């Protein structure tokens, strides 16, 4: 945007410490100037973190940028996705991992702490109980004690808008019952 004195100002949202990103809606923050006052918006910051506004003249790099208005934003959990390494079929008692990825309103990893809960049949043994994620990632280690089809999903209510439950996609795991075959050989000697 250009102001009365001919400067072309650019506004950016700058992360000051740990942030999930610098995503805004709309993606480009528009502003207007009137009588030397810069008015911004409307816009929404979708990322979590501790931010500041920075304004700089995009045509004259010799002018220093101005940073002001430090503020903190906490976004909400938008989605949870789960996946397994490469297959949805394992043998009974064979361990497998379920990877959980939690994204926030900015479609980036959710960096605020949240606890996720696994929903699985009682025959599905887990090496870890409910998991807390501080970086948007968690891994459950599981195995099943019986064969059959097992449906798995993950949900959270922490970090969600108004305490709503956000649930992942479901994964159906086929648990095979492997059979052990023992072969023996008998040697008979006649004397």
C-alpha positions in Angstrom: 0.0 0.0 0.0 1.2 3.5 -0.7 0.9 6.3 1.8 0.8 10.1 1.2 4.5 10.6 1.6 5.2 8.1 -1.2 6.4 5.1 0.9 5.1 1.7 -0.1 4.5 -0.1 3.1 4.5 -3.9 3.6 2.9 -5.5 6.7 4.1 -8.9 7.9 3.2 -11.0 10.9 6.5 -12.0 12.4 7.0 -15.0 14.7 8.8 -13.9 17.9 9.3 -17.3 19.5 7.9 -20.7 18.7 5.0 -20.5 16.2 3.2 -23.1 14.1 3.4 -20.7 11.1 2.4 -17.2 10.1 -0.8 -18.1 8.3 -3.5 -15.4 8.0 -7.0 -15.3 6.4 -7.0 -13.7 3.9 -3.5 -14.7 3.0 -2.5 -11.1 2.2 -3.5 -8.6 4.8 -4.8 -5.4 3.2 -4.6 -2.0 4.8 -5.6 1.6 4.1 -4.1 4.9 5.2 -5.9 8.0 6.1 -4.3 11.1 7.7 -1.1 9.1 8.4 -3.0 6.3 10.2 -2.6 2.8 8.9 -5.8 0.7 9.3 -5.5 -3.1 8.7 -8.1 -5.8 8.2 -10.3 -7.4 8.7 -8.1 -10.5 9.0 -7.6 -13.5 11.2 -4.3 -15.1 12.3 -4.8 -18.9 12.0 -1.4 -20.0 13.4 -0.4 -20.4 17.1 2.5 -18.6 18.7 3.9 -15.3 19.9 3.8 -12.7 17.1 4.5 -9.1 16.3 3.5 -6.8 13.4 6.3 -5.5 11.3 6.0 -2.7 8.7 8.7 -1.9 6.2 9.0 0.3 3.1 9.3 -2.2 0.2 10.7 0.4 -2.2 13.4 2.0 0.1 15.4 -0.7 1.9 17.5 1.9 3.7 14.6 2.7 6.0 14.4 0.5 9.1 11.4 -1.8 9.6 9.2 -1.1 12.6 8.1 -3.9 14.9 5.2 -3.4 17.4 2.3 -4.9 19.1 3.5 -8.2 20.6 0.7 -10.7 21.1 0.0 -14.4 21.5 -2.5 -16.5 19.5 -3.8 -20.0 20.3 -5.4 -21.8 17.5 -7.7 -24.8 17.6 -7.3 -28.4 16.5 -8.8 -28.7 13.0 -8.2 -32.3 12.1 -6.6 -35.6 13.1 -5.3 -38.1 10.6 -4.0 -41.6 11.4 -2.1 -44.1 9.3 -0.1 -47.3 9.6 3.3 -47.9 8.1 2.4 -49.8 4.9 -0.2 -52.4 5.5 -3.6 -52.9 7.1 -3.1 -56.6 7.6 -1.0 -58.1 10.4 -0.7 -61.3 12.3 -2.1 -61.8 15.7 0.5 -60.7 18.3 2.5 -58.8 15.7 3.2 -55.3 16.8 2.4 -52.3 14.5 2.4 -48.6 14.8 -0.4 -46.1 14.3 0.9 -42.7 13.5 -1.2 -39.7 14.5 -0.9 -36.2 12.9 -2.8 -33.3 14.5 -3.3 -30.1 12.5 -4.5 -26.7 13.6 -6.6 -24.0 12.0 -3.6 -23.1 9.8 -3.3 -26.6 8.3 0.1 -27.0 9.9 1.1 -29.3 12.8 -0.7 -28.3 16.0 2.1 -27.2 18.4 0.0 -26.6 21.6 -0.2 -29.6 23.9 -3.2 -31.9 23.3 -4.1 -35.3 24.5 -5.4 -37.9 22.0 -7.4 -41.0 22.9 -7.3 -44.2 20.9 -10.6 -46.1 20.2 -10.0 -49.7 19.5 -11.4 -53.1 20.4 -10.6 -54.5 23.8 -8.5 -57.3 22.1 -6.2 -54.6 20.8 -3.3 -54.3 23.3 -1.5 -51.0 23.3 2.0 -50.3 24.6 1.0 -46.8 25.5 -2.2 -45.3 26.8 -3.6 -41.9 25.8 -0.8 -39.8 24.3 0.0 -36.1 24.7 1.4 -34.3 21.7 3.4 -31.1 21.9 4.3 -31.0 18.2 1.3 -32.4 16.3 2.7 -36.0 16.2 2.1 -39.1 18.2 2.6 -42.8 17.7 0.6 -45.7 19.2 2.2 -49.1 19.4 -0.4 -51.9 19.2 -1.0 -55.6 18.7 -4.1 -57.8 18.7 -4.6 -61.0 20.6 -7.2 -62.4 18.3 -7.9 -62.6 14.5 -10.6 -60.6 12.8 -11.3 -57.1 11.6 -10.5 -54.3 14.1 -11.5 -50.6 13.6 -9.2 -48.0 15.1 -9.7 -44.2 15.4 -8.2 -41.4 17.5 -10.0 -38.4 19.0 -9.3 -35.3 21.2 -11.4 -32.7 23.0 -8.4 -30.6 24.3 -7.5 -27.6 22.1 -10.7 -27.8 20.2 -13.2 -25.0 19.6 -15.7 -24.9 22.5 -14.5 -28.4 23.7 -15.9 -30.1 20.6 -14.6 -33.6 19.8 -12.3 -33.9 16.8 -12.1 -37.5 15.5 -9.6 -39.0 13.0 -10.3 -41.0 10.0 -10.9 -44.7 10.9 -8.5 -47.5 9.9 -9.7 -51.1 9.6 -7.0 -53.6 10.5 -7.3 -57.3 9.4 -5.7 -59.5 12.0 -4.7 -62.9 10.7 -4.4 -65.9 12.8 -1.2 -67.6 11.7 -0.9 -71.3 12.2 2.3 -72.9 13.3 3.0 -76.1 11.4 5.5 -78.5 13.0 7.1 -81.1 10.8 9.0 -83.9 12.3 10.8 -86.7 10.8 11.0 -90.1 12.4 13.9 -92.4 11.9 13.2 -96.0 12.5 16.0 -98.4 12.9 15.7 -102.1 12.9 18.3 -104.2 14.5 
